[in-house]
Amino acid sequence: MSTMRTGDGAESVAVLAKTFQVLDALAAGRPESVSQLASRLAMPRTTVHRILQTLAAQEVITASFQPGPKLIHWALAALNVGGIRAASGPVLHRLVEAFGETASVFVRSGPTRTCVARQEGTEEIRHNLSVGMSIPLHVGSGGRILLAWLAPEEREQLIRESRSVSGAPAVEPQGGWQAIREGGWAISRGERDPVLASISAPVFGPDGHVAAALSLSGPLMRFTAERASDMAARLKAEARILGAQIEGGE
């Protein structure tokens, strides 16, 4: 019976770490050559070449360093958390039709929130947001929604981790976390970008926990107090619809 040599486990972990570094670098922008990628990552060229060949052989990437079929399959599965992405299309369409602002769905991923679905606004000046984009959890209305219903200890820990990763300062929500829970929505103005604002409401999953944040975002000047109130009411109504579809498996 074969046995694992001492150090094999550590070497396997190190190879995995290098593989993730290569994938992160590819996601940031296609390099001109293997040598350029190796230089950027401070890895031996032979190591990078071997990792790329293995990833291509497994269809994780293509021979030209683009996302391969397997990677795309994984990404789509990850984005459709709890069926939210598949169910959100009509909800996002109605929100954009009603307000003309970009509508999005965010889920929590550690100390970040990830956009899993979105529909661009119809206004000429609008908030452009990419599906798959990760944002620090502690800034913006979507992050506040994903944090507000957590236990205080877990919330503070995630805020610390988010601040550590992003360097962005924490902004205490107006009225505190209890006000968000009681009102059922959150607003942010000029936090991530001084010209942007957003409003979000919670989408509750079948277990009663917040599964996602449903958001409208756009230029700060269009998020007046009166319009924000209308947006919040519509977001809460659409979030209930989306939550019921998740729970009912529609």
C-alpha positions in Angstrom: 0.0 0.0 0.0 1.4 3.4 -1.0 1.8 6.1 1.7 2.1 9.8 1.4 5.6 11.1 1.8 6.2 13.6 4.6 5.6 17.1 3.2 3.4 16.0 0.4 0.3 17.6 2.0 2.0 20.9 2.4 3.3 20.8 -1.2 -0.2 20.1 -2.5 -1.6 23.1 -0.6 1.2 25.2 -2.0 0.4 24.1 -5.5 -3.2 24.9 -5.0 -2.3 28.4 -3.7 -0.2 29.1 -6.7 -3.0 27.9 -9.0 -5.4 30.3 -7.4 -2.9 33.1 -7.8 -2.6 32.3 -11.5 -6.4 32.3 -11.9 -6.7 35.6 -10.0 -4.1 37.2 -12.3 -5.9 35.9 -15.4 -9.2 37.4 -14.1 -7.4 40.8 -13.7 -6.4 40.9 -17.4 -4.9 38.6 -20.1 -1.1 38.6 -20.0 0.9 38.8 -23.3 2.9 35.7 -22.5 3.6 33.1 -19.9 6.8 34.9 -19.0 4.9 38.1 -18.3 2.5 36.2 -16.0 5.4 34.5 -14.2 7.1 37.9 -13.7 4.0 39.5 -12.4 3.5 36.6 -9.9 7.2 36.2 -9.0 7.0 32.5 -9.9 9.3 30.4 -12.0 8.2 30.3 -15.6 8.1 26.5 -15.6 5.7 26.5 -12.7 3.3 28.9 -14.3 3.5 27.0 -17.6 2.7 23.7 -15.9 -0.3 25.2 -14.0 -1.6 26.7 -17.3 -1.3 23.5 -19.1 -3.1 21.6 -16.3 -5.9 24.2 -16.2 -6.3 24.0 -20.0 -6.3 20.2 -20.0 -9.1 20.3 -17.5 -11.1 22.9 -19.5 -10.9 25.4 -16.7 -9.2 27.8 -19.1 -8.6 27.8 -22.9 -5.3 27.7 -24.6 -5.5 31.5 -25.0 -6.0 32.0 -21.2 -9.7 32.7 -21.5 -12.3 31.2 -19.1 -13.0 27.7 -20.2 -16.3 25.7 -20.2 -15.7 24.2 -16.7 -14.9 27.6 -15.1 -18.0 29.2 -16.7 -20.1 26.3 -15.4 -18.8 26.8 -11.9 -19.3 30.5 -12.0 -22.9 30.3 -13.2 -23.7 27.7 -10.5 -22.1 29.9 -7.8 -24.0 33.0 -9.0 -27.3 31.3 -8.9 -27.2 31.0 -5.1 -30.5 29.4 -3.9 -32.1 30.0 -7.3 -32.0 33.8 -6.7 -30.4 34.6 -10.1 -32.8 32.6 -12.1 -35.8 34.1 -10.3 -34.7 37.7 -10.2 -35.1 38.6 -13.9 -38.8 39.8 -13.8 -38.2 41.6 -10.5 -35.2 43.5 -11.8 -37.1 44.4 -15.0 -40.0 45.8 -13.1 -37.8 47.9 -10.9 -35.9 49.4 -13.9 -39.1 50.0 -15.7 -40.5 51.9 -12.7 -37.5 54.0 -11.8 -35.0 53.9 -14.7 -32.1 53.1 -12.3 -29.8 50.1 -12.3 -31.3 47.2 -10.3 -29.1 44.5 -8.7 -29.1 41.5 -6.4 -26.3 41.0 -4.0 -25.4 38.0 -1.8 -22.8 37.8 1.0 -19.5 36.1 0.5 -17.3 36.4 3.6 -16.5 40.0 4.2 -17.7 41.0 0.7 -20.9 41.1 -1.2 -21.2 39.8 -4.8 -23.5 41.0 -7.5 -25.3 37.8 -8.8 -27.8 39.5 -11.0 -28.5 43.0 -12.4 -30.3 45.0 -15.1 -28.8 48.3 -16.2 -30.9 51.4 -15.9 -32.4 53.2 -18.8 -31.2 56.7 -18.0 -28.3 58.0 -20.1 -26.3 58.6 -16.9 -26.5 55.4 -14.8 -24.6 53.1 -12.5 -22.8 50.5 -14.5 -22.2 47.3 -12.5 -20.9 43.9 -13.5 -22.3 40.6 -12.5 -19.7 38.8 -10.4 -18.3 42.0 -9.0 -17.4 41.9 -5.3 -17.8 45.0 -3.1 -16.6 45.4 0.5 -19.5 44.3 2.8 -19.4 47.3 5.2 -20.0 50.1 2.7 -23.2 50.8 0.7 -26.9 50.0 1.3 -26.6 46.4 0.0 -23.9 45.7 2.6 -26.0 47.2 5.4 -28.9 44.9 4.5 -26.7 41.8 4.5 -25.3 42.8 7.9 -28.3 44.2 9.7 -30.0 40.9 10.6 -26.8 39.2 11.8 -25.9 38.8 15.5 -23.9 41.8 16.7 -20.7 39.8 17.3 -20.8 38.3 13.8 -21.6 41.7 12.2 -18.7 43.5 13.9 -16.3 40.7 13.0 -17.3 40.9 9.3 -17.0 44.7 9.4 -13.5 44.4 10.7 -12.6 41.9 8.1 -14.1 44.0 5.3 -12.3 47.1 6.5 -9.0 45.2 6.7 -9.4 43.9 3.1 -10.6 47.2 1.5 -9.2 49.9 3.7 -12.5 51.8 3.4 -13.7 53.5 6.6 -16.9 52.2 8.3 -19.9 54.4 8.3 -22.5 53.9 11.0 -26.0 53.6 9.5 -28.4 56.5 10.3 -30.5 55.5 13.2 -28.4 52.3 13.8 -28.9 48.7 12.8 -32.2 48.4 14.6 -33.7 51.2 12.4 -32.8 49.2 9.3 -34.5 46.1 10.7 -37.6 48.0 11.7 -37.9 50.0 8.4 -36.9 47.0 6.2 -34.6 49.0 3.9 -31.3 50.9 3.9 -29.9 53.9 1.9 -26.4 55.1 1.3 -25.2 58.3 -0.3 -21.7 58.9 -1.7 -20.0 56.1 0.3 -18.2 54.0 -2.4 -18.4 56.8 -5.0 -19.2 60.4 -4.1 -21.6 60.8 -7.0 -23.6 57.5 -6.4 -26.5 56.5 -4.1 -28.3 53.3 -3.5 -31.3 51.9 -1.7 -31.7 48.2 -0.8 -34.2 45.8 0.8 -33.7 42.3 2.2 -34.8 39.1 0.4 -35.5 36.5 3.0 -34.9 32.9 2.3 -37.0 29.9 3.4 -35.0 29.6 6.6 -36.0 33.1 7.6 -32.5 34.6 7.2 -31.5 37.3 4.7 -30.6 35.5 1.5 -29.8 38.6 -0.6 -30.1 42.3 -0.9 -32.2 43.8 -3.7 -30.9 47.2 -4.7 -31.5 50.3 -6.9 -28.4 52.5 -7.6 -27.7 55.5 -9.6 -26.5 59.2 -9.5 -26.9 60.8 -6.1 -28.8 63.8 -7.5 -31.8 61.5 -8.5 -32.1 59.9 -5.1 -34.2 62.7 -3.5 -36.0 62.0 -0.2 -39.4 61.7 -1.9 -38.1 59.4 -4.6 -36.2 57.4 -2.1 -39.3 56.7 -0.1 -41.1 55.4 -3.3 -38.1 53.3 -4.2 -37.9 51.7 -0.7 -41.6 50.8 -0.8 -41.3 49.2 -4.2 -38.1 47.4 -3.3 -39.6 45.9 -0.2 -42.6 44.7 -2.2 -40.4 43.1 -5.0 -38.1 41.6 -2.4 -41.1 39.8 -0.9 -42.0 38.4 -4.3 -38.5 37.3 -4.9 -38.3 35.7 -1.5 -41.5 33.8 -2.0 -40.3 32.5 -5.4 -37.1 31.2 -3.7 -39.1 29.6 -0.9 -41.6 28.1 -3.3 -39.1 26.9 -5.8 -40.8 28.7 -8.6 
